Amino acid sequence: MPPAFKRVPAIDKCFAILELLARSKEPMGISDISGALDLNKSTVFNIVYTLMDLNVLENHPVGKFVCGTRFYILGNLAGKRSELIQSAHTYLEMINEKTKLSAFLGIRSDRQSILIDKVDSAYGIKLSSEIGLRMPVLAGPGIKAMLSQLTDEEIDEILARTELKPYTPNSIVDKAVYKKEIQQVRNTGIAYDKEEYIEGMVSFAVPIRVRAKNLQAAIWAVGLTRQVPQSSIPELTALMKGISEEINAIET
């Protein structure tokens, strides 16, 4: 027999809300959730905004809620059953083996990219980051690849409330120029970072399409500038774009 315990009704309601939003094909508002679950609006309001404060839910668009990146990451970490991770992980290993560069998979959370998987086996040099790491706009090409999947209007809205900080002398701090970089990624299928975020490091990213609504993902490879001579860039670009095409064909 299990030990006696006192059930916590708030947790029952919290998980009912999470399950409802996880199953919903569209973002839902407080009234939508309240009506669907027959819960008091004030109860739903307090639970939803607590979950949003924890990044478990996201307010997108304003007044409507979807499962957030923390919810997504926790699900992935619990056994790594995510279709996206399962589909992409082999390709991260391929990038790491063929290029000797560290390979990462991330998703977008508003103006940040969040690392959800990696392969960074040591090949003399190891560039590592922890899963769950959050990186802001301008932090590498991954966020460029993710933003390239948005409309111009959505990009404008994000840039309007973003300060582009100069991490290195090569950082792009002009918003019009940064938007053109994103549009170029949309046209070419690959993003570059040539010491824009960290001096002495270069990286390459490709956008990954995800079936989940309002979610953008990318794969990127990172190395020291001396690991990536100019002559190797065409081959590395072809490898990354080929991987993007293969993964996108799977429709993760």
N, C-alpha and C positions, 0 to 999 in steps of 0.2 A: 504493500500500500504506500502511496506517496505521502510525504509529511503534510500535515494540515497547514493550509495557508489561506490568507484572505485575498481573494481576487481583487485586482485594482481596476475598476471600471474605466478609468481614464486611459489605461493601456489598451483595453479592448477597443475603445473608440478611436484611439490613435492608429491602431493597425487596420481598423475598418476603413479609415480615411486613406491610409497608404495603399491598401489593396485596391480601393476604388480608383484612385488616381493612376495606379500602375496599369490597371486594365482599361482605363479610359483612352479613347483615341484622340480626344481633344482636351485642352486645358479646362479646368472647372473652377467656378467661383464659389464663394462661401454659401450662397443660396442654393447653388446646384448640389453641393456636397450635403448640405443640411437636408434638402428635400429627398435626395437619393437614399440617405441613411436614416432619415427620420430622427435627426439629432437637433438639439437646440442650436440656433445660429451663434449665440455667444460662446457656447462650448466649442463649436467648430472653429470659430474665429480664433479663440485662444490656442487651440491645439495647432491649427494651421500656421499661425504666426510664430509659435514656438519652434515648430519644425523648420520653418523658413529661416529663423534666426540660427538654427543649427546646420543650415545648408542641406537639409534633407529634402526640403521642397524649394522650388523657385517660383517667383512671381512673374509669370510670362504668358501672355502680355499682362499689363497692369490690371489687377483685380482678378486674374485667373491664375491657377496654380498647376504646376507639373512636378513630377518627381525630379529632385535635384541631383547634382553630381555626387554628393556624399552618399546618397541612397544608392546610386549606381556603383560607386567604388566599393561600398560595403558588400553589395551583391557579388561583385567580381572577386573580391578577396575571399569570400566564403566558398572556396573550392575552385575558383577561376572557371566557372561554368559559362561565362559570358560568350555568346556567339562571336562577338567582335574580337575578344581576346583569343578565342580558339582559332578563328580564321586568320588572325594577324600574327600570332606568336611564331609560327614556322617561318614567316617572312622576316621577322626580326632576327631570328637565328641565321637566316640566309645572308642578310645584310652584314651582320657581325662577322660571319665566317668569310665572306667574299671580300669585304673591304677592311676588316680589322677595326672598324669604327663601332662605337656604342650605338645601339639602336633602341628607339623608344616609341611607344604608342600613347597618345593622349587624346583627351576630349576637351571641348570648350565649355567653360562656365562663365557666361557673360564676357568680361574682358580678360579672362585668365585661361590658360591651358593647364590641365591637370594630368599628370603622368599616371597611367593606369597599368602599364606593363613595360618591361624592358629586357634586353639581352645585352649584357656588357661584360662578357667573358674577357679575361685579360689576355691581350696579345702584345705584351711588352708595355703597353700604355692602357690604363683603364680610366675612363671618364664616367663616373657613376652618379646617379641621382636616385633618391628614394621614391618608391611608388607612393602616390598621394601628394607629391610636391606640386605646389601651385606656382605658375609663372605668369607674370603680367604681360600686357601688350608690349611689344618690342623684345620680349625674351625669347629670341630664337625664331626660326622659320615655321615652327609648328602652328603658332597662332595665326600666322599669315595664311597658311594652307587651310585652316579652319574657317577664318573669316572670308576666304575666297568663295565659300559655299553659300554665303549670304547674298541678299540683294544689295544693290548700291545704297538704297534707302536705309537698310538695316546697318550697313557699315557706317554710314553718315551718323546715325543715331549713337552708335557706340563711340565713334571718334569725337563727337560733340561733347561727351562727358569724360573724356580721357586726356590726361596730360602725358605727352610723349617725352619721357625722361631720357637724357643722354647718358647711356651707360658707358659708352666708349666714344672716341672721336668719330667713329663711323656710324653711330646711331642716327636713324632718320627721325627727326623731330618735327618736320614739316608735315602737317596732316594731309595736305593735298598730294605730296610726294608719296607718303605712306599708303594712301588709298590707291594710287597708281600702281604701287608694288603689289597690292592685293589683287587688283584687276589683272595685272600681268600673270599672276599665279593662276587666276581663273582661265586665262587664255592658253598658258603654256603647260599647266598641270604640275608645276614644281616651284617650290619656294627656296630661296637661298638666304643664308645669313653669313656674310663675310666680315667677321669680327664686329658685328653690330651690337651684340649683347655682351660678349666677353672677349677681350683682346687675346689674340693668339689662337682663337678657336673658330672653326667654320662648321656649318651644318646645312643639311639639305632636307626638305620635307615635301611630302605628297599628301593631298587630301584623300580622305577615306569616307565614302558614303555609308551612312548608317540608316537602317530602316526606322529607328526610333525618331519620332517627330521632335523637332527643335534640338537635335543633337548633331554636332559636327565633330569629326575625328581626324587625326592625321598621324602619319608615321614619319619620324625623322632620324637621321644619322648624324652623329656629332664626332668631331675629331680635332686634333691640333692642326694648325695650318701646314706644318711640315709633313703631316700624314696625307695631305691631299694636294699634291702638286697640280698645277694648272692643266697639265697633260691628261690627268686622270678624271677631270670633271665631266667630259662628254660620256665616258663609260659609266661613271657613277650616276649621272643624270638618267641615262637609259635604263639602268638597273632599277632605280627608284620609281620611274614612271611605269615601267613594266610591272612592278609589284603592285602599284596602285591600280592599274588596269585589271590585274588578276583578282585582287581582293574585291574590287567594286563589281566585278562580274559575278562574284559569289552572292552579292547583295546581303551583306551582314546585317 
